[in-house]
Amino acid sequence: MAEVVLFHHAQGLTPGVAAFADELRRAGHTAHTPDLFEGRTFDTVEEGVAHAGEVGFGEVTERGVRAVDGLPAGLVYAGFSLGVLPAQMLAQTRTGARGALLFHACLPVSEFGPSWPEGVPAQVHAMDADPFFVEDGDIDAARALVGEAEDAELFLYPGSQHLFADGSLPSYEADAATLLGRRVLAFLDRIDRALG
């Protein structure tokens, strides 16, 4: 089965992120959930982003890199929002990446290299009216990634919530989260079959 590293969003390693990882485990996959905030969680995205700014976004990303030291090369890198920083960077730069799952955010491929790596499938999931995703340019980066990569998909869900897949937050949208979960499990199953 697939082995996934799941990086949390700006509100920290919430019960909802942990529950998402548990769903992957129940499906037979291995899921790691590094805590980039060293145990801290925040009530709002804004508070969490402010904390990440104090720590330094570069340091948050480096914590993600250090978190995979000692893990095998053949990983799927997943991230919720802020967690997309280390997830996308590792998917693009760490040898042997099996895939990327980018939830609620996407950076330009040029942030981490000249092009998306060959043979690394990707999915991007977000709401079509999420101001963080649409107004900050992530949707454009996601569309460019889909246009460039040989195997990449962008899934847009109706609504304006940002962290809609975290069941422990008020922004949770059950229908969209359920569909996202089904698509993620199908993605991981496809990767598992490819590994044969």
C-alpha positions as CSV (number, residue, x, y, z in Angstrom):
1,M,0.0,0.0,0.0
2,A,1.0,3.6,-0.4
3,E,3.0,5.5,2.3
4,V,1.9,9.1,2.8
5,V,3.4,12.0,4.7
6,L,0.5,14.4,5.6
7,F,1.5,17.9,6.6
8,H,-1.0,20.0,8.6
9,H,-2.4,23.4,7.9
10,A,-1.9,26.7,9.7
11,Q,-4.1,25.9,12.6
12,G,-1.8,23.0,13.5
13,L,-2.1,19.3,13.8
14,T,-5.8,19.3,14.6
15,P,-8.0,16.3,15.4
16,G,-9.4,16.7,11.9
17,V,-6.0,16.3,10.3
18,A,-5.3,13.3,12.5
19,A,-8.7,11.8,11.6
20,F,-8.0,12.3,7.9
21,A,-4.7,10.3,8.4
22,D,-6.7,7.6,10.2
23,E,-9.0,7.3,7.2
24,L,-6.0,6.6,5.0
25,R,-4.7,4.0,7.5
26,R,-8.1,2.3,7.7
27,A,-7.9,1.9,3.9
28,G,-4.6,0.1,4.4
29,H,-2.1,2.9,3.7
30,T,0.7,4.1,6.0
31,A,0.3,7.8,7.0
32,H,2.7,10.0,8.9
33,T,1.6,13.3,10.4
34,P,4.6,15.4,11.4
35,D,3.8,18.3,13.7
36,L,5.5,21.4,12.2
37,F,4.2,23.6,15.1
38,E,5.6,21.5,18.0
39,G,2.2,20.9,19.6
40,R,0.7,24.3,19.1
41,T,-2.8,24.7,17.5
42,F,-4.7,27.9,16.7
43,D,-8.3,28.9,16.6
44,T,-8.2,30.7,13.3
45,V,-6.2,30.5,10.0
46,E,-5.0,34.0,10.6
47,E,-3.5,33.2,14.0
48,G,-1.8,30.2,12.6
49,V,-0.4,32.1,9.6
50,A,0.9,34.8,12.0
51,H,2.7,32.1,14.1
52,A,4.1,30.5,10.9
53,G,5.4,34.0,10.0
54,E,7.1,34.4,13.4
55,V,8.7,31.0,13.0
56,G,9.5,31.7,9.4
57,F,7.9,30.0,6.4
58,G,11.3,28.7,5.3
59,E,11.8,27.1,8.7
60,V,8.3,25.6,8.6
61,T,9.2,24.1,5.3
62,E,12.6,22.9,6.6
63,R,10.8,21.2,9.5
64,G,8.8,19.3,7.0
65,V,12.0,18.2,5.2
66,R,13.6,17.1,8.5
67,A,10.5,15.2,9.3
68,V,11.0,12.8,6.4
69,D,14.7,12.1,7.2
70,G,14.9,8.3,7.8
71,L,11.7,7.6,5.8
72,P,12.0,5.7,2.5
73,A,12.2,7.5,-0.8
74,G,8.9,6.2,-2.2
75,L,6.5,8.5,-0.5
76,V,3.3,10.3,-1.4
77,Y,3.5,13.9,-0.1
78,A,0.3,15.5,1.0
79,G,-0.5,18.9,2.6
80,F,-3.3,21.0,3.8
81,S,-2.9,24.6,2.9
82,L,0.3,25.7,4.7
83,G,1.4,22.1,4.6
84,V,1.5,22.3,0.9
85,L,4.8,24.2,1.2
86,P,6.8,21.1,2.4
87,A,4.6,18.6,0.5
88,Q,5.0,20.2,-2.9
89,M,8.7,21.0,-2.3
90,L,9.4,17.4,-1.4
91,A,7.3,16.0,-4.2
92,Q,9.3,18.1,-6.7
93,T,12.8,17.7,-5.2
94,R,13.1,14.4,-3.1
95,T,14.1,11.5,-5.2
96,G,11.6,8.7,-5.5
97,A,8.4,10.7,-4.8
98,R,5.3,8.6,-5.8
99,G,2.8,11.4,-5.8
100,A,1.5,14.7,-4.5
101,L,-1.8,15.6,-2.8
102,L,-2.3,19.3,-2.5
103,F,-5.3,20.4,-0.5
104,H,-6.5,24.1,-0.5
105,A,-3.3,25.5,-1.9
106,C,-0.8,25.2,-4.8
107,L,2.4,27.0,-5.5
108,P,3.9,27.7,-8.9
109,V,6.1,24.8,-10.0
110,S,9.0,27.3,-10.5
111,E,9.2,27.8,-6.7
112,F,11.0,24.5,-6.3
113,G,12.4,23.7,-9.7
114,P,12.4,24.2,-13.4
115,S,9.5,21.7,-14.1
116,W,7.2,19.2,-12.4
117,P,9.1,15.9,-12.1
118,E,8.3,13.2,-14.6
119,G,6.3,10.3,-13.4
120,V,5.0,12.0,-10.2
121,P,1.2,12.2,-10.3
122,A,-0.6,15.0,-8.5
123,Q,-4.1,16.1,-7.4
124,V,-5.1,19.6,-6.2
125,H,-8.3,20.0,-4.3
126,A,-10.0,23.3,-3.4
127,M,-13.3,25.1,-3.3
128,D,-14.0,27.2,-6.4
129,A,-14.8,30.4,-4.4
130,D,-12.2,30.0,-1.6
131,P,-10.6,33.4,-1.4
132,F,-7.3,32.1,-0.2
133,F,-7.1,29.7,-3.2
134,V,-8.6,32.0,-5.9
135,E,-7.5,35.5,-5.0
136,D,-4.0,34.6,-3.9
137,G,-3.3,32.9,-7.3
138,D,-3.2,29.3,-6.2
139,I,-5.9,28.4,-8.7
140,D,-3.6,29.8,-11.5
141,A,-0.7,27.8,-10.2
142,A,-2.9,24.7,-10.0
143,R,-4.1,25.1,-13.6
144,A,-0.5,25.6,-14.8
145,L,0.6,22.4,-13.0
146,V,-2.2,20.4,-14.6
147,G,-1.2,21.8,-18.0
148,E,2.5,20.9,-17.5
149,A,2.5,17.6,-15.6
150,E,1.7,14.4,-17.5
151,D,-0.6,13.2,-14.7
152,A,-2.2,15.9,-12.7
153,E,-5.8,16.8,-11.8
154,L,-7.5,19.9,-10.3
155,F,-10.7,19.2,-8.4
156,L,-12.8,22.3,-7.6
157,Y,-15.7,21.9,-5.2
158,P,-18.6,24.4,-5.0
159,G,-18.2,26.8,-2.0
160,S,-16.0,29.3,-0.3
161,Q,-14.6,27.4,2.7
162,H,-10.9,27.1,2.9
163,L,-10.2,24.1,5.2
164,F,-13.3,22.2,4.2
165,A,-11.8,18.7,4.7
166,D,-10.9,19.2,8.3
167,G,-13.8,17.6,10.3
168,S,-12.7,19.4,13.5
169,L,-13.2,22.9,12.2
170,P,-16.3,25.1,11.6
171,S,-15.2,25.3,7.9
172,Y,-15.8,21.6,7.4
173,E,-18.1,20.7,4.5
174,A,-19.1,17.1,4.8
175,D,-20.2,16.4,1.2
176,A,-17.2,18.0,-0.4
177,A,-14.9,16.3,2.2
178,T,-16.4,12.9,1.5
179,L,-15.9,13.3,-2.3
180,L,-12.3,14.5,-1.7
181,G,-11.7,11.4,0.4
182,R,-13.0,9.1,-2.2
183,R,-10.8,10.7,-4.9
184,V,-7.7,10.6,-2.6
185,L,-8.2,6.9,-1.9
186,A,-8.6,6.2,-5.6
187,F,-5.4,8.1,-6.3
188,L,-3.5,6.1,-3.7
189,D,-4.9,2.8,-4.9
190,R,-3.8,3.7,-8.4
191,I,-0.3,4.4,-7.1
192,D,-0.3,1.2,-5.2
193,R,-1.3,-0.8,-8.3
194,A,1.4,1.0,-10.3
195,L,4.0,-0.2,-7.8
196,G,2.6,-3.7,-8.2
